[in-house]
Amino acid sequence: MITVLCVLKSGGIYRPEWVRKLRDAVARHMSVPHRFACLSDVDVPCERIPILHKWPGWWSKLELFRPGVITSPTLYLDLDTLIVGALDALTALPCEFAMMRNFHQPHMPGSSIMWFAQEPPADVYAIFAERPDYHMEHHATMRRGPYCGDQAFIWEALKREVDFIDDHIPPGLVRSYRKHCRAGVPAGTAVIAFGGNVKPSTVRDPWVSHAWI
């Protein structure tokens, strides 16, 4: 049994309907038995794991590392992830913990998709929860390109020793909309990550509207 997790923190552009769309897309494209849940501070159309802190925006994703939230094999997906093909290759990765490579600077990780084979590395949550304001301010000050936010903090908390999901799945299975998919979906693509201000809700490509339902 695989758990698929997402995070919905109130106050941003995301709504419970995004959770429903991701839940349904996972059900359409994952053949292995799975449980779908959302870490959230509002009601959602699936099992809800309560958010305990008032950390804003993407910083709420650090609660994924909170003891007791993840206890078994888990695939994390951002809410703006578009699924267009089979997800099964992402459900049996030979890593304890892994992140996607950043699409623009591949030596760095991104947190839009993460894999947990069991309980997460405990230090990530403990370090952040001890001084959250300090870490948020530090990474806001240091922000440059993909080195920003929760993904940069996770990378540093793990001493930059992070396995990459890309190294264990077929090439091109996960693509960036902005980098790879503006002209359509390349063959072999199963997952499309959006980023910045470009979201499935703002793109007018008919194939996006067809998949994001």
GUPALO-880229 format. One line per field, with one value per atom (N, C-alpha, C): residue in one letter; atom name; x, y, z. Coordinates in pm, 1 decimal, always signed. Example, Ala and Ser with C-alpha at 12.3 -4.5 7.8 and 13.67 -1.06 7.14 Angstrom:
2
rest = c(a  a  a  s  s  s)
atom = c(N  CA  C  N  CA  C)
X = c(+1319.0  +1230.0  +1320.0  +1285.0  +1367.0  +1290.0)
Y = c(-569.0  -450.0  -330.0  -225.0  -106.0  +3.0)
Z = c(+780.0  +780.0  +780.0  +708.0  +714.0  +787.0)
***
This chain:
213
rest = c(m  m  m  i  i  i  t  t  t  v  v  v  l  l  l  c  c  c  v  v  v  l  l  l  k  k  k  s  s  s  g  g  g  g  g  g  i  i  i  y  y  y  r  r  r  p  p  p  e  e  e  w  w  w  v  v  v  r  r  r  k  k  k  l  l  l  r  r  r  d  d  d  a  a  a  v  v  v  a  a  a  r  r  r  h  h  h  m  m  m  s  s  s  v  v  v  p  p  p  h  h  h  r  r  r  f  f  f  a  a  a  c  c  c  l  l  l  s  s  s  d  d  d  v  v  v  d  d  d  v  v  v  p  p  p  c  c  c  e  e  e  r  r  r  i  i  i  p  p  p  i  i  i  l  l  l  h  h  h  k  k  k  w  w  w  p  p  p  g  g  g  w  w  w  w  w  w  s  s  s  k  k  k  l  l  l  e  e  e  l  l  l  f  f  f  r  r  r  p  p  p  g  g  g  v  v  v  i  i  i  t  t  t  s  s  s  p  p  p  t  t  t  l  l  l  y  y  y  l  l  l  d  d  d  l  l  l  d  d  d  t  t  t  l  l  l  i  i  i  v  v  v  g  g  g  a  a  a  l  l  l  d  d  d  a  a  a  l  l  l  t  t  t  a  a  a  l  l  l  p  p  p  c  c  c  e  e  e  f  f  f  a  a  a  m  m  m  m  m  m  r  r  r  n  n  n  f  f  f  h  h  h  q  q  q  p  p  p  h  h  h  m  m  m  p  p  p  g  g  g  s  s  s  s  s  s  i  i  i  m  m  m  w  w  w  f  f  f  a  a  a  q  q  q  e  e  e  p  p  p  p  p  p  a  a  a  d  d  d  v  v  v  y  y  y  a  a  a  i  i  i  f  f  f  a  a  a  e  e  e  r  r  r  p  p  p  d  d  d  y  y  y  h  h  h  m  m  m  e  e  e  h  h  h  h  h  h  a  a  a  t  t  t  m  m  m  r  r  r  r  r  r  g  g  g  p  p  p  y  y  y  c  c  c  g  g  g  d  d  d  q  q  q  a  a  a  f  f  f  i  i  i  w  w  w  e  e  e  a  a  a  l  l  l  k  k  k  r  r  r  e  e  e  v  v  v  d  d  d  f  f  f  i  i  i  d  d  d  d  d  d  h  h  h  i  i  i  p  p  p  p  p  p  g  g  g  l  l  l  v  v  v  r  r  r  s  s  s  y  y  y  r  r  r  k  k  k  h  h  h  c  c  c  r  r  r  a  a  a  g  g  g  v  v  v  p  p  p  a  a  a  g  g  g  t  t  t  a  a  a  v  v  v  i  i  i  a  a  a  f  f  f  g  g  g  g  g  g  n  n  n  v  v  v  k  k  k  p  p  p  s  s  s  t  t  t  v  v  v  r  r  r  d  d  d  p  p  p  w  w  w  v  v  v  s  s  s  h  h  h  a  a  a  w  w  w  i  i  i)
atom = c(N  CA  C  N  CA  C  N  CA  C  N  CA  C  N  CA  C  N  CA  C  N  CA  C  N  CA  C  N  CA  C  N  CA  C  N  CA  C  N  CA  C  N  CA  C  N  CA  C  N  CA  C  N  CA  C  N  CA  C  N  CA  C  N  CA  C  N  CA  C  N  CA  C  N  CA  C  N  CA  C  N  CA  C  N  CA  C  N  CA  C  N  CA  C  N  CA  C  N  CA  C  N  CA  C  N  CA  C  N  CA  C  N  CA  C  N  CA  C  N  CA  C  N  CA  C  N  CA  C  N  CA  C  N  CA  C  N  CA  C  N  CA  C  N  CA  C  N  CA  C  N  CA  C  N  CA  C  N  CA  C  N  CA  C  N  CA  C  N  CA  C  N  CA  C  N  CA  C  N  CA  C  N  CA  C  N  CA  C  N  CA  C  N  CA  C  N  CA  C  N  CA  C  N  CA  C  N  CA  C  N  CA  C  N  CA  C  N  CA  C  N  CA  C  N  CA  C  N  CA  C  N  CA  C  N  CA  C  N  CA  C  N  CA  C  N  CA  C  N  CA  C  N  CA  C  N  CA  C  N  CA  C  N  CA  C  N  CA  C  N  CA  C  N  CA  C  N  CA  C  N  CA  C  N  CA  C  N  CA  C  N  CA  C  N  CA  C  N  CA  C  N  CA  C  N  CA  C  N  CA  C  N  CA  C  N  CA  C  N  CA  C  N  CA  C  N  CA  C  N  CA  C  N  CA  C  N  CA  C  N  CA  C  N  CA  C  N  CA  C  N  CA  C  N  CA  C  N  CA  C  N  CA  C  N  CA  C  N  CA  C  N  CA  C  N  CA  C  N  CA  C  N  CA  C  N  CA  C  N  CA  C  N  CA  C  N  CA  C  N  CA  C  N  CA  C  N  CA  C  N  CA  C  N  CA  C  N  CA  C  N  CA  C  N  CA  C  N  CA  C  N  CA  C  N  CA  C  N  CA  C  N  CA  C  N  CA  C  N  CA  C  N  CA  C  N  CA  C  N  CA  C  N  CA  C  N  CA  C  N  CA  C  N  CA  C  N  CA  C  N  CA  C  N  CA  C  N  CA  C  N  CA  C  N  CA  C  N  CA  C  N  CA  C  N  CA  C  N  CA  C  N  CA  C  N  CA  C  N  CA  C  N  CA  C  N  CA  C  N  CA  C  N  CA  C  N  CA  C  N  CA  C  N  CA  C  N  CA  C  N  CA  C  N  CA  C  N  CA  C  N  CA  C  N  CA  C  N  CA  C  N  CA  C  N  CA  C  N  CA  C  N  CA  C  N  CA  C  N  CA  C  N  CA  C  N  CA  C  N  CA  C  N  CA  C  N  CA  C  N  CA  C  N  CA  C  N  CA  C  N  CA  C  N  CA  C  N  CA  C  N  CA  C  N  CA  C  N  CA  C  N  CA  C  N  CA  C  N  CA  C  N  CA  C  N  CA  C  N  CA  C  N  CA  C  N  CA  C  N  CA  C  N  CA  C  N  CA  C  N  CA  C  N  CA  C  N  CA  C  N  CA  C  N  CA  C  N  CA  C  N  CA  C  N  CA  C  N  CA  C  N  CA  C  N  CA  C  N  CA  C  N  CA  C  N  CA  C  N  CA  C  N  CA  C  N  CA  C  N  CA  C  N  CA  C)
X = c(+84.2  +0.0  +88.4  +70.3  +144.0  +54.7  +112.9  +42.0  +83.5  -13.9  +13.4  -30.9  +60.7  +34.5  +48.2  -33.9  -17.8  -36.0  -13.9  -28.3  -113.3  -213.9  -295.2  -293.9  -223.4  -220.6  -310.0  -403.7  -496.2  -422.3  -485.2  -429.4  -362.7  -347.5  -285.9  -385.3  -334.3  -421.4  -487.0  -432.4  -482.6  -610.4  -697.7  -826.9  -850.0  -948.1  -977.7  -1006.2  -1055.6  -1082.3  -953.9  -842.0  -713.1  -678.8  -711.7  -688.3  -772.1  -898.1  -987.6  -934.7  -887.3  -835.1  -711.9  -622.0  -502.7  -540.7  -631.2  -677.8  -732.4  -816.3  -877.6  -774.9  -678.0  -573.9  -487.8  -455.4  -378.9  -457.7  -586.3  -669.6  -673.7  -672.2  -677.3  -546.4  -435.8  -305.7  -215.6  -264.0  -184.6  -255.5  -188.7  -253.4  -230.4  -130.6  -105.4  -200.9  -235.7  -323.6  -261.5  -342.7  -288.6  -391.6  -338.7  -416.9  -382.3  -482.8  -457.9  -495.3  -404.2  -428.3  -369.0  -416.4  -370.5  -339.8  -223.4  -184.9  -242.7  -336.8  -408.3  -465.1  -495.8  -563.0  -707.2  -759.8  -899.3  -957.0  -1087.9  -1151.3  -1112.1  -1084.7  -1044.9  -1123.8  -1136.6  -1215.3  -1138.9  -1071.7  -997.7  -959.7  -887.2  -835.6  -749.7  -772.1  -695.2  -604.1  -477.6  -382.1  -367.4  -399.5  -398.5  -260.5  -256.2  -138.6  -137.8  -25.3  -17.2  +40.4  +117.1  +185.4  +125.5  +157.8  +110.9  +220.8  +306.8  +413.2  +349.5  +385.8  +316.8  +360.0  +266.3  +297.6  +369.8  +477.0  +549.1  +616.6  +635.5  +700.1  +615.9  +486.6  +402.9  +444.9  +513.7  +559.5  +660.5  +722.7  +815.6  +743.7  +611.0  +537.0  +527.5  +559.8  +570.7  +674.9  +774.9  +883.8  +853.6  +737.3  +696.9  +678.7  +730.3  +715.1  +568.8  +543.5  +409.8  +329.1  +370.0  +294.4  +317.3  +441.0  +475.8  +538.5  +479.8  +530.3  +547.2  +514.2  +520.7  +552.1  +576.3  +613.5  +515.5  +570.6  +486.8  +544.7  +456.6  +490.6  +424.9  +505.7  +451.3  +444.1  +331.3  +312.0  +260.0  +318.3  +262.9  +123.4  +41.5  -94.9  -100.3  +2.7  +1.1  +69.4  +74.2  +127.4  +17.9  +49.0  -46.6  -4.0  -94.0  -62.5  -127.7  -45.1  -95.2  -60.9  +4.4  +42.9  +66.0  +107.8  +119.9  +222.1  +180.7  +263.8  +341.9  +322.3  +374.2  +525.9  +598.7  +744.9  +789.4  +699.2  +732.0  +693.6  +647.9  +595.2  +684.7  +799.6  +888.7  +1033.8  +1067.1  +1202.9  +1297.9  +1420.4  +1515.4  +1593.1  +1522.8  +1586.2  +1506.9  +1575.8  +1504.9  +1429.3  +1494.7  +1433.7  +1493.8  +1410.4  +1461.0  +1375.0  +1437.4  +1369.9  +1397.4  +1312.6  +1340.1  +1456.5  +1530.0  +1628.2  +1555.5  +1616.5  +1563.0  +1577.3  +1471.4  +1472.4  +1570.1  +1602.2  +1687.1  +1831.9  +1852.2  +1987.5  +1991.3  +2023.7  +2008.0  +2093.1  +2192.6  +2271.7  +2197.9  +2085.5  +2008.6  +1874.0  +1814.5  +1685.1  +1567.9  +1454.0  +1326.7  +1232.9  +1137.9  +1050.6  +910.6  +890.4  +755.6  +713.2  +812.1  +786.4  +893.3  +849.0  +942.8  +898.4  +994.7  +969.3  +1022.7  +939.5  +977.0  +951.7  +1056.8  +1036.6  +982.6  +1006.6  +960.9  +959.8  +970.6  +969.3  +1080.3  +1052.0  +1151.1  +1270.9  +1377.2  +1491.2  +1444.9  +1462.7  +1404.3  +1460.7  +1586.6  +1650.0  +1584.7  +1525.3  +1469.9  +1364.1  +1267.4  +1160.7  +1215.5  +1298.1  +1347.7  +1427.0  +1512.2  +1594.3  +1505.8  +1409.2  +1324.8  +1233.7  +1170.2  +1073.2  +1136.4  +1266.3  +1334.9  +1344.8  +1369.7  +1383.3  +1321.6  +1191.7  +1131.8  +1148.1  +1132.0  +1143.9  +1284.4  +1383.7  +1522.0  +1543.2  +1498.1  +1522.1  +1444.6  +1322.9  +1246.3  +1311.9  +1358.6  +1425.8  +1558.4  +1632.6  +1762.4  +1745.9  +1649.7  +1634.4  +1567.7  +1492.8  +1442.1  +1557.0  +1651.3  +1767.5  +1859.6  +1875.1  +1966.9  +1903.9  +1776.8  +1703.4  +1769.6  +1795.5  +1845.2  +1814.4  +1742.1  +1705.4  +1633.9  +1672.7  +1608.0  +1652.5  +1756.7  +1801.2  +1713.4  +1599.2  +1506.5  +1406.6  +1344.7  +1231.2  +1261.2  +1154.9  +1163.6  +1265.2  +1274.8  +1366.9  +1511.5  +1547.0  +1683.2  +1707.9  +1607.3  +1624.6  +1643.4  +1560.2  +1572.1  +1711.0  +1755.5  +1886.5  +1997.0  +1991.7  +2095.1  +2083.6  +1961.6  +1943.6  +1999.5  +1996.1  +2049.5  +2193.8  +2257.7  +2398.8  +2424.4  +2326.2  +2331.5  +2354.3  +2317.1  +2327.0  +2185.7  +2137.6  +2000.4  +2001.4  +1931.4  +1913.0  +1815.6  +1833.4  +1745.6  +1654.0  +1526.4  +1427.5  +1461.5  +1506.9  +1536.0  +1630.3  +1718.9  +1818.7  +1760.5  +1632.9  +1572.5  +1444.2  +1414.9  +1294.2  +1331.2  +1245.3  +1276.2  +1298.1  +1395.5  +1419.9  +1293.9  +1265.7  +1151.3  +1017.5  +1014.6  +886.3  +823.2  +907.8  +862.3  +921.1  +835.3  +878.6  +831.9  +895.3  +852.9  +765.0  +650.9  +567.4  +642.9  +704.0  +769.2  +887.7  +958.7  +1079.0  +1052.8  +955.6  +941.3  +807.0  +701.7  +566.7  +484.5  +545.5  +466.7  +408.8  +473.0  +422.7  +346.3  +323.9  +254.3  +330.4  +278.0  +336.6  +434.9  +562.7  +657.8  +624.5  +657.8  +633.0  +702.1  +635.1  +691.9  +668.9  +603.8  +579.3  +459.1  +474.8  +363.6  +323.9  +421.2  +397.6  +455.5  +377.2  +421.8  +417.1  +531.4  +541.2  +528.8  +443.7  +430.8  +512.6  +531.2  +609.8  +591.0  +631.7  +616.3  +470.0  +442.3  +304.4  +229.6  +296.9  +233.6  +172.0  +39.9  -32.8  -129.3  -175.0  -275.2  -401.2  -430.9  -550.9  -534.2  -410.8  -388.2  -350.2  -311.7  -270.3  -393.5  -396.4  -513.4  -496.0  -388.5  -370.0  -482.7  -550.0  -661.8  -622.4  -500.8  -461.3  -445.3  -409.9  -400.7  -541.3  -633.9  -772.0  -832.7  -794.5  -847.4  -794.3  -667.8  -606.8  -637.0  -657.9  -676.7  -826.5  -885.6  -1031.0  -1065.4)
Y = c(-119.1  +0.0  +125.1  +207.6  +333.9  +447.4  +539.9  +663.3  +771.7  +844.0  +962.0  +1082.4  +1175.3  +1291.1  +1420.8  +1518.2  +1655.1  +1748.1  +1876.7  +1976.0  +2091.1  +2128.7  +2247.3  +2338.8  +2450.5  +2552.5  +2667.0  +2704.2  +2812.4  +2944.7  +3036.4  +3170.0  +3193.8  +3090.9  +3106.9  +3083.1  +3050.3  +3032.3  +2895.3  +2801.4  +2665.2  +2649.8  +2561.5  +2537.0  +2386.4  +2343.7  +2200.2  +2133.6  +2209.1  +2151.5  +2101.0  +2166.6  +2119.4  +1983.3  +1964.4  +1835.4  +1728.0  +1760.1  +1664.8  +1627.4  +1724.9  +1696.9  +1606.8  +1633.0  +1549.9  +1410.2  +1402.6  +1272.4  +1186.9  +1246.5  +1171.3  +1131.9  +1220.7  +1188.9  +1073.0  +1072.0  +960.6  +830.3  +834.8  +714.7  +663.0  +755.6  +713.9  +652.0  +695.9  +660.4  +577.0  +533.5  +448.3  +315.0  +207.3  +76.1  +3.5  +46.0  -21.1  +32.8  -48.9  -0.7  +120.5  +221.1  +340.6  +409.0  +489.9  +576.5  +719.2  +804.2  +943.6  +1031.0  +1118.9  +1205.4  +1342.6  +1439.5  +1578.2  +1636.8  +1694.4  +1769.4  +1910.0  +1947.9  +2073.7  +2133.0  +2263.9  +2332.9  +2367.1  +2310.2  +2327.9  +2192.2  +2185.2  +2061.5  +2030.4  +1904.1  +1859.8  +1734.2  +1706.3  +1591.4  +1459.3  +1434.8  +1309.9  +1305.0  +1203.3  +1197.8  +1321.0  +1385.9  +1506.6  +1479.6  +1517.3  +1517.5  +1664.0  +1699.2  +1840.5  +1904.9  +2025.3  +2111.0  +2168.3  +2163.6  +2209.4  +2349.1  +2393.5  +2521.8  +2623.6  +2747.2  +2854.6  +2898.9  +2806.9  +2839.6  +2870.5  +2980.5  +3024.2  +2948.3  +2939.9  +2891.2  +2758.8  +2755.5  +2630.0  +2580.3  +2667.3  +2622.8  +2519.8  +2514.5  +2412.0  +2271.4  +2260.3  +2128.4  +2067.3  +2149.5  +2094.1  +2004.8  +2020.9  +1933.2  +1790.3  +1767.9  +1630.4  +1551.7  +1621.9  +1558.8  +1547.3  +1593.9  +1586.1  +1440.2  +1400.0  +1260.4  +1216.6  +1100.7  +1044.9  +1075.8  +1174.3  +1207.7  +1100.6  +1063.3  +959.7  +842.8  +725.0  +606.5  +486.9  +503.4  +393.9  +452.6  +370.9  +424.9  +531.2  +647.7  +764.7  +842.5  +877.4  +965.3  +1099.8  +1205.5  +1340.7  +1410.0  +1478.2  +1553.9  +1693.0  +1796.4  +1930.9  +1935.5  +2028.5  +2038.8  +2082.9  +2149.4  +2191.8  +2089.7  +1964.7  +1855.6  +1803.3  +1790.4  +1737.5  +1596.6  +1501.5  +1361.3  +1319.9  +1269.8  +1233.9  +1090.2  +1015.4  +878.1  +797.3  +673.0  +578.6  +624.2  +616.7  +661.1  +548.1  +426.0  +312.7  +315.1  +373.0  +378.6  +464.8  +547.9  +635.0  +573.6  +449.7  +391.2  +283.1  +258.1  +153.8  +194.2  +314.4  +365.2  +305.8  +270.8  +205.5  +305.8  +401.4  +505.9  +520.7  +560.5  +591.8  +723.7  +820.7  +952.0  +1007.1  +1066.4  +1122.0  +1239.4  +1330.9  +1448.4  +1453.4  +1523.7  +1547.0  +1644.0  +1629.2  +1731.6  +1859.3  +1972.3  +2098.1  +2100.3  +2136.9  +2130.3  +2229.0  +2336.7  +2440.2  +2430.5  +2375.7  +2352.3  +2211.1  +2112.9  +1972.0  +1924.2  +2001.6  +1958.5  +1986.4  +2059.2  +2096.2  +2024.9  +2002.8  +1934.6  +2031.0  +1976.5  +2045.9  +1962.8  +2027.6  +1955.7  +1932.4  +1949.2  +1929.1  +1782.9  +1691.7  +1548.7  +1493.4  +1420.2  +1359.1  +1216.4  +1133.3  +993.9  +961.9  +897.2  +853.5  +702.9  +622.9  +478.6  +442.5  +529.4  +507.7  +643.8  +645.6  +773.5  +864.9  +993.5  +1087.1  +1107.0  +1162.5  +1200.5  +1296.4  +1258.8  +1332.7  +1473.6  +1492.2  +1621.2  +1735.1  +1708.8  +1816.0  +1893.8  +1824.9  +1892.3  +1954.6  +1881.6  +1930.9  +2059.7  +2064.3  +2183.6  +2303.5  +2281.4  +2393.0  +2438.5  +2344.8  +2380.1  +2454.1  +2434.7  +2502.3  +2652.6  +2691.8  +2834.6  +2864.1  +2847.3  +2864.7  +3005.2  +3107.9  +3245.0  +3272.3  +3221.8  +3239.9  +3175.3  +3051.4  +2979.6  +3042.4  +3086.8  +3151.5  +3281.3  +3359.9  +3485.6  +3459.8  +3360.9  +3328.9  +3289.6  +3202.1  +3154.9  +3258.4  +3351.8  +3463.3  +3554.8  +3575.4  +3659.3  +3594.5  +3462.5  +3388.9  +3352.6  +3382.6  +3334.9  +3378.9  +3280.9  +3308.8  +3186.6  +3206.9  +3097.9  +2987.8  +2862.4  +2751.5  +2734.1  +2808.9  +2798.5  +2888.5  +2836.0  +2915.4  +2822.5  +2872.8  +2806.2  +2671.4  +2591.0  +2463.3  +2368.7  +2368.0  +2273.7  +2303.2  +2431.3  +2467.4  +2431.3  +2455.0  +2420.0  +2269.4  +2188.8  +2042.5  +1997.6  +2052.1  +2017.4  +2046.9  +2165.9  +2204.1  +2121.9  +2097.1  +2020.1  +1879.0  +1826.4  +1693.5  +1698.6  +1813.8  +1832.2  +1808.2  +1843.2  +1832.5  +1688.6  +1593.7  +1452.5  +1398.9  +1416.0  +1380.1  +1293.3  +1180.9  +1100.2  +1171.4  +1148.7  +1210.0  +1105.1  +1134.9  +1046.1  +1018.0  +1120.2  +1108.3  +993.2  +960.5  +857.0  +716.2  +704.8  +573.1  +552.3  +642.3  +630.1  +647.4  +605.9  +624.7  +772.2  +802.3  +941.7  +1004.6  +1126.4  +1198.5  +1162.1  +1072.8  +1037.2  +1158.2  +1240.8  +1364.8  +1482.2  +1573.4  +1689.5  +1819.6  +1927.0  +2061.6  +2119.5  +2176.5  +2238.5  +2352.7  +2437.4  +2555.4  +2518.7  +2412.5  +2378.2  +2280.6  +2189.2  +2080.2  +2070.2  +2130.8  +2093.9  +2208.3  +2319.5  +2430.2  +2397.0  +2305.3  +2267.3  +2134.8  +2081.6  +1954.1  +1859.5  +1739.6  +1643.2  +1551.7  +1554.3  +1463.5  +1317.6  +1229.8  +1087.1  +1037.7  +951.0  +893.0  +972.3  +1087.8  +1172.4  +1120.9  +1112.8  +1073.4  +1183.8  +1266.3  +1369.6  +1501.1  +1608.6  +1740.7  +1834.0  +1892.9  +1985.0  +2128.4  +2204.2  +2346.3  +2423.4  +2550.8  +2628.9  +2776.6  +2854.8  +2998.8  +3037.6  +3132.2  +3177.2  +3096.2  +2998.8  +2915.5  +2793.1  +2784.3  +2677.3  +2611.2  +2489.1  +2426.8  +2511.7  +2592.3  +2676.6  +2798.6  +2835.4  +2955.8  +2926.3  +2800.7  +2762.7  +2730.8  +2779.8  +2761.8  +2650.1  +2574.1  +2463.2  +2361.1  +2320.4  +2225.3  +2094.5  +2044.8  +1917.3  +1930.0  +2048.6  +2070.4  +2066.5  +2137.5  +2139.5  +1999.7  +1918.5  +1782.3  +1694.4  +1716.6  +1632.5  +1679.8  +1811.2  +1868.2  +1877.8  +1765.8  +1758.9  +1697.5)
Z = c(+0.0  +0.0  +0.0  -100.6  -112.6  -61.9  +10.4  +44.0  -54.1  -107.8  -189.5  -108.0  -87.2  -2.4  -81.0  -44.7  -94.2  +25.1  +3.8  +110.2  +58.2  +135.0  +105.3  +226.8  +214.8  +320.1  +277.9  +363.2  +329.7  +314.7  +241.3  +224.9  +91.2  +8.9  -122.6  -234.2  -351.4  -467.8  -470.9  -393.2  -400.0  -318.2  -365.7  -303.5  -291.3  -211.3  -200.6  -335.2  -433.3  -564.3  -630.2  -601.6  -655.2  -595.6  -468.8  -403.9  -472.1  -500.1  -565.5  -704.0  -779.6  -913.1  -906.4  -811.0  -797.8  -750.3  -654.1  -605.8  -719.4  -803.1  -912.6  -1018.8  -1044.0  -1142.4  -1094.2  -966.5  -910.8  -925.2  -895.3  -907.0  -1050.6  -1147.8  -1289.0  -1335.4  -1277.7  -1334.3  -1243.0  -1129.1  -1040.5  -1024.7  -1064.6  -1059.7  -928.2  -850.2  -722.6  -616.3  -517.4  -409.5  -340.9  -314.3  -252.3  -163.3  -76.8  +12.1  -25.8  -42.8  -78.9  +40.4  +80.4  +195.5  +169.6  +246.1  +230.8  +367.5  +380.5  +499.5  +483.4  +568.9  +544.1  +672.5  +664.2  +774.6  +739.5  +630.4  +591.6  +551.4  +541.2  +497.8  +353.3  +326.6  +193.3  +156.0  +24.8  -20.0  -16.4  +94.1  +114.0  +260.5  +298.9  +436.0  +463.2  +576.6  +611.0  +729.6  +714.2  +824.4  +867.1  +991.2  +1030.2  +1023.8  +972.2  +983.9  +1125.0  +1191.7  +1331.0  +1346.0  +1247.3  +1258.3  +1161.2  +1180.9  +1093.0  +996.9  +961.9  +867.2  +732.4  +668.9  +546.6  +421.5  +326.8  +192.8  +190.6  +107.4  +88.8  +215.4  +314.7  +437.7  +511.4  +484.5  +546.2  +503.7  +390.2  +345.8  +442.7  +526.9  +625.1  +726.5  +738.4  +829.7  +776.5  +650.9  +601.1  +680.1  +732.5  +805.7  +955.2  +996.6  +1136.4  +1177.4  +1291.0  +1333.5  +1334.2  +1276.3  +1274.1  +1150.5  +1070.4  +949.0  +842.4  +820.0  +722.0  +796.2  +780.7  +849.8  +756.2  +629.4  +532.4  +395.3  +292.5  +160.7  +111.4  +79.0  +47.2  -69.9  -161.2  -273.1  -247.8  -242.3  -225.5  -361.1  -387.0  -510.5  -476.8  -537.4  -526.9  -590.0  -542.4  -594.5  -739.5  -789.5  -929.8  -1021.4  -975.2  -1056.7  -1148.8  -1276.6  -1374.6  -1412.3  -1397.1  -1425.0  -1555.7  -1648.6  -1781.2  -1820.2  -1730.5  -1761.9  -1635.7  -1652.7  -1541.8  -1437.4  -1310.8  -1199.1  -1132.4  -1174.9  -1099.3  -1082.5  -1177.0  -1165.4  -1047.5  -996.7  -883.6  -749.5  -749.8  -626.7  -566.5  -625.2  -573.1  -591.8  -550.2  -570.3  -465.9  -506.5  -415.8  -330.3  -270.9  -190.2  -60.6  +44.3  +168.2  +154.8  +91.1  +66.8  -61.4  -145.9  -271.6  -315.2  -390.1  -444.7  -595.2  -667.7  -809.2  -824.0  -932.6  -965.8  -1006.9  -976.4  -1025.7  -1177.7  -1246.6  -1392.8  -1455.9  -1386.0  -1443.3  -1394.8  -1275.7  -1224.7  -1167.3  -1251.3  -1214.0  -1097.1  -1055.6  -939.5  -809.8  -817.2  -699.1  -700.1  -581.6  -577.3  -585.8  -623.4  -614.5  -528.9  -467.5  -374.1  -428.9  -559.2  -615.0  -609.5  -613.9  -600.6  -506.9  -405.5  -311.8  -280.6  -250.5  -217.9  -78.6  +1.3  +135.5  +144.3  +165.4  +178.2  +316.1  +412.5  +549.7  +617.8  +749.3  +820.1  +767.5  +752.9  +696.4  +788.3  +733.4  +818.3  +928.4  +1052.4  +1164.2  +1179.2  +1141.9  +1165.9  +1089.3  +974.9  +891.8  +968.7  +1023.8  +1099.5  +1227.4  +1300.1  +1428.2  +1412.0  +1311.4  +1290.2  +1253.7  +1164.5  +1122.6  +1235.4  +1306.1  +1410.2  +1526.5  +1546.3  +1657.1  +1633.0  +1507.3  +1475.6  +1338.7  +1322.8  +1189.8  +1133.7  +1217.4  +1167.0  +1114.6  +1185.4  +1140.7  +1004.6  +989.3  +864.6  +748.0  +772.9  +665.9  +622.9  +719.4  +686.0  +615.5  +663.7  +602.9  +457.2  +429.2  +291.7  +202.3  +260.5  +181.1  +140.0  +231.4  +203.2  +101.0  +111.8  +24.8  -108.9  -127.3  -243.7  -374.5  -458.2  -592.9  -679.4  -784.9  -873.4  -797.7  -821.9  -754.0  -609.7  -569.6  -431.2  -346.0  -306.6  -226.4  -159.4  -54.9  +6.0  +68.7  +78.4  +149.5  +87.1  -46.3  -109.8  -73.5  -65.2  -25.6  +120.5  +206.0  +346.7  +363.7  +298.2  +309.0  +264.8  +152.8  +98.0  +198.5  +258.2  +354.0  +483.0  +530.1  +653.6  +639.7  +517.1  +490.8  +440.5  +465.1  +429.6  +280.1  +200.1  +54.0  +6.5  +88.2  +50.8  +27.3  -95.4  -130.1  -255.3  -250.4  -371.2  -464.1  -594.5  -692.8  -755.6  -755.6  -815.0  -961.0  -1031.7  -1175.3  -1207.6  -1113.2  -1138.1  -1133.1  -1095.0  -1074.9  -1154.8  -1246.3  -1327.6  -1475.1  -1567.3  -1709.7  -1742.8  -1828.0  -1867.4  -1926.7  -1883.6  -1938.3  -1879.0  -1779.8  -1718.1  -1650.2  -1587.6  -1523.3  -1600.1  -1640.9  -1720.0  -1654.2  -1693.6  -1655.5  -1766.0  -1729.0  -1831.0  -1899.6  -1820.4  -1877.5  -1965.8  -1931.6  -2006.1  -2120.0  -2103.6  -2199.8  -2270.6  -2217.7  -2262.5  -2321.1  -2352.1  -2406.7  -2544.0  -2614.9  -2748.0  -2745.1  -2626.0  -2613.4  -2522.4  -2505.6  -2412.9  -2487.1  -2452.6  -2517.7  -2488.1  -2579.5  -2561.3  -2435.0  -2362.6  -2242.3  -2116.0  -2126.7  -2010.7  -1931.6  -1799.5  -1712.6  -1616.2  -1577.4  -1477.4  -1527.0  -1512.9  -1555.1  -1434.8  -1403.4  -1291.8  -1342.2  -1278.5  -1308.0  -1204.9  -1225.8  -1131.6  -1153.3  -1054.0  -1063.7  -1075.8  -1165.0  -1185.4  -1290.1  -1349.6  -1451.8  -1383.3  -1389.1  -1322.0  -1419.9  -1388.8  -1475.4  -1491.5  -1392.7  -1397.8  -1487.6  -1519.5  -1599.2  -1743.6  -1771.0  -1905.9  -1989.6  -2112.3  -2198.3  -2300.9  -2292.1  -2385.2  -2367.6  -2473.9  -2460.6  -2393.8  -2418.8  -2357.9  -2206.7  -2157.7  -2013.4  -1953.5  -2016.8  -1967.7  -1968.3  -2065.4  -2074.8  -1962.1  -1921.9  -1819.1  -1678.1  -1662.1  -1528.0  -1498.4  -1463.4  -1444.3  -1308.7)
***
